Amino acid sequence: MVWALSQNDPDHWLTEDIHTVLALIDENDFEFKSWLDKYKYADRFPENTEEFYRQQCEDFLVKLEQRLKQHTYLFSNSLSLADMAIFPFIRQFSGVNKNWFEQAPYPHLQDWLKNLVNSQLFISIMQKYPTWLSTQQSHIFPE
C-alpha cells in the first residue's frame, strides 16, 4: 500500500507520521490478526475458548477506541493509510459475533466501522456481479 500510494496519493493518505502509522499497521497484521484468526475459527483452536480469543483481540480494540476518541479516523479527521489497512480486519472481527460487537464498549470504533462500511468508496468496490461461466465450463457442469 505504501508503494502504491507513493506512486499516486490523490487523497493524501500518507500525510501523517508514517513510522507511527506503520507501527500500528504492524500491530494489526502481526498481533491482532493472529488472535482474530483464532477468534473466527475457535473450533479449530480448542486449547482456548472463543471468548478467550476475543479478549485477546480486545487489547488492540482498546487502542483503536482511544485513538478514535481523539478524531474521526485513526490519526486525524481524514482517512489515512492506517484506516484503510486496518478496517478490513475490524470488519471481520465485528462479523464473528455481531450481537456482542454491537453492545461492546467501543462506540467510537463502532461508528468508525459503520462510516467506512457505508462510505461511497467501500460501496463502490464491493459491488456484486453475476457469476461468469465460460461455454467450456458449462459443459463440465451441465444444468
C-alpha angles and dihedrals in degrees: 000000000000091000093048092048091047086060095047126359106167094163095044097240091158097058098103130077097297094202093057091044092051091048091056091046090050091052088052094047100042106028110020094039092055092054091042091057090052091046093049093046101030091148088065091052103049094165087089138020128259087247091055091052091047090052090053089053090051092070087071094040090057090055091050092047090053091052092047091053086066099048144354094265133030098273106014143340090290131071115265142182089269093058093049094045096047101035097079091055094049088048089054091047092051091052096057092073110001094181092054093046094049092055096037119116094255106099095156092049090047091051091046091052093045091050092050095046090050095043120118089236093058094041091051094055097042098061114142117230129193115265111264120219121181121226089253092053092051088062090055093050106032116188 
